[in-house]
Amino acid sequence: MSDNHEKVDFGFRAVAREQKAGMVRAVFDSVAPRYDLMNDLMSLGVHRAWKHVFVTALDPRPRHTLLDLAGGTGDIAFGWLRRGGGPAILSDINPSMLRVGLDRAVERGLIGGLSPLVADAEHLPVPDRSVDRVSIAFGLRNCTDKARVLREARRVLKPGGRFLCLEFSKLQIAVLRPLYDAWSFKVLPRLGQIAAKDSESYVYLAESIRTFPDQAKLAAMMTEAGLSRVTVRDLSGGIAAIHAGWRL
């Protein structure tokens, strides 16, 4: 059993384990109304192309059920439904993020295919072996116990089901790293202040990318969680990556 007083990362800061979830929730309460703008700023709009690739990798099928963790404003679940996937459970620990997603689903005529779920990805109120796909896009790095999230994902997957994670990762093109760092730590917070009157949340989000496990480490964590045939696909030179694994 983990010690609640153990220190964990919150960006570059070390905070008590029991404090992190509330601190992350405060960040997303702040950015929820402009979450899509936040992603556009962080990725220069490229996140939309990454999500397109990610939904394709999910392989939506009418008889398959998707559990989308940290589903936020619904992009992945919407993509799943539009491509003919079966029922989608839109899950997020943050009610304000989930409300944005549900409002968007109503606007797009997709609410009928969605089931909302306010839940912590580390403690899912979902039966064992009950879904065909588990996805998490730009959410795993904000979880306190990432290994537990991976174990939970495997638990709820049916045998033959697949887990996929889209997340910012480690840039593999060394010559571009100084430019990427300057964008992340100098430009992005200023844009956050201008666009959302909130520079601190953007500083945390940039820092959280740097403290997240790199491609090889996350792949190893997935294997340790019991997922099989783990693969990694770098996007945009490793700025983001898709990790995938099966429950066999």
VOVORO-293473 format. One record per residue (C-alpha): x, y, z. Coordinates in steps of 0.001 Angstrom, whole numbers, plus 500000, padded with zeros to 6 digits. Layout:
BEGIN
X,Y,Z
...
This chain:
BEGIN
500000,500000,500000
501376,503428,499029
502111,506055,501639
499782,509034,501212
502592,511328,502350
504902,510122,499585
506014,512894,497257
504932,512827,493618
505523,515187,490736
503277,518124,489953
505172,519492,487013
508648,520177,488340
507392,520478,491934
507238,517637,494445
503926,517551,496317
502282,515150,498734
500551,512300,496926
497150,513151,498397
497411,516743,497147
498078,516112,493472
494595,515123,492318
493093,518297,493745
495808,520437,492226
495342,518855,488804
491571,519299,489143
492100,523004,489805
494186,523304,486629
491465,521749,484509
488692,523693,486220
490606,526743,485032
491218,525601,481459
487961,523665,480827
486119,526495,479020
489058,526916,476640
490455,523407,476613
490500,523136,472825
492313,526446,472612
494808,525116,475153
495528,522072,472994
495864,524251,469911
498389,526445,471708
500375,523515,473084
500597,521682,469753
500171,524505,467212
496961,522765,466171
498669,519487,465291
496803,517650,468090
493825,517428,465723
495847,515362,463244
497267,513229,466066
493753,512488,467336
492675,511495,463835
495490,508951,463712
494650,507793,467246
490961,507179,466504
491946,505226,463396
494193,503051,465575
491252,502393,467921
489568,500633,464979
485943,501609,465755
483419,498815,465231
479644,498823,465822
479678,495977,468337
482613,497297,470329
482356,499467,473434
484879,502223,474142
485854,503499,477579
487538,506864,477062
489460,507846,480188
490186,511502,480963
487816,512056,478065
487611,515780,478660
485746,517581,475932
484993,514421,473995
487201,514513,470895
488165,510832,471021
484680,509562,471871
483180,511734,469126
485676,510401,466596
484860,506851,467662
481118,507384,467212
481439,509204,463898
483418,506305,462472
480784,503767,463390
481987,502612,466806
479554,501199,469338
478629,502745,472688
481191,505089,474221
481661,505765,477927
482977,509308,478309
484835,509320,481625
486641,512101,483447
487503,512787,487070
486686,516458,486550
482944,517297,486324
483628,520665,484695
485515,518995,481854
482787,516389,481463
480101,519077,481264
481955,520718,478390
482145,517366,476611
478450,516625,477081
477444,520088,475869
479546,519545,472760
477973,516106,472244
474502,517648,472288
475577,520294,469765
476953,517583,467460
474025,515203,467775
476191,512520,469386
474753,512437,472895
472729,509288,472193
475860,507184,471850
477524,508460,475024
477335,507437,478665
478974,510000,481002
481004,508762,483939
482641,510920,486598
485415,508631,487783
489037,508447,488845
490966,506407,486285
492854,504812,489178
489626,503418,490685
487167,502718,487883
483573,501755,488807
483514,499506,485750
483139,495689,485791
486020,493384,484930
486283,492349,481283
483446,494611,480133
484792,496874,477342
486554,496304,474030
488729,499407,473932
490172,501701,476578
491613,505005,475409
493292,507902,477151
494480,510963,475242
496629,513608,476925
495418,512480,480326
497751,509825,481681
500474,512312,482577
498049,514061,484937
497259,510896,486903
498993,510389,490232
499505,506606,490037
500038,505897,486361
500844,502221,486928
497498,501749,488657
495678,503391,485744
497320,500900,483398
496308,497980,485626
492745,499280,485785
492653,499600,481998
493701,495982,481630
491197,494842,484265
488172,496301,482489
489214,495097,479027
487695,491961,477602
490185,489310,476497
491197,490428,473023
490549,494053,473953
493060,496819,473414
494356,499808,475384
495679,502869,473556
497314,505971,474979
498023,509195,473088
500344,511438,475043
503049,514037,474685
506354,512201,474779
510074,512741,474272
511136,514593,471139
513535,512334,469256
515110,515038,467085
517842,516445,469314
518536,519544,467216
514947,520727,467731
514885,520364,471515
516116,523908,472340
513386,525372,470118
510779,523061,471655
511855,524035,475174
511692,527727,474330
508181,527290,472967
507048,525284,476001
508508,527406,478794
508709,530912,477366
506076,531335,474666
503296,529016,475837
502765,530573,479311
502585,534022,477731
499997,532823,475243
498080,531219,478105
498029,534529,479932
496811,536373,476844
494232,533823,475707
492988,532446,479024
494284,534881,481662
496092,531900,483172
499822,531417,482738
500384,529118,485735
498242,526280,484372
500203,526373,481137
503492,526256,483009
502285,523124,484823
501137,521504,481588
504507,522113,479927
506364,520789,482969
504128,517716,483181
505222,516713,479687
508873,516738,480720
508292,514599,483828
506182,512013,481985
507838,508651,481215
509476,508515,477809
508446,506073,475097
510498,503113,476312
509624,503554,479973
505887,503827,479348
506021,500742,477131
507746,498862,479958
505106,500057,482437
502358,498754,480174
504031,495360,479983
504407,495304,483766
500670,496046,484049
499936,492853,482110
499330,494265,478646
500764,492284,475737
502261,493046,472334
502963,496640,473334
503800,498951,470456
504897,502590,470214
504281,504954,467314
505995,508345,467409
504115,511325,466021
505815,514515,464842
509259,513240,465734
508220,512033,469176
506536,515219,470396
503630,512843,470924
503364,509074,470776
500696,506399,470601
501273,503447,472922
499082,500382,472412
498769,497019,474111
496387,494056,474154
494739,492090,476891
495251,488511,475758
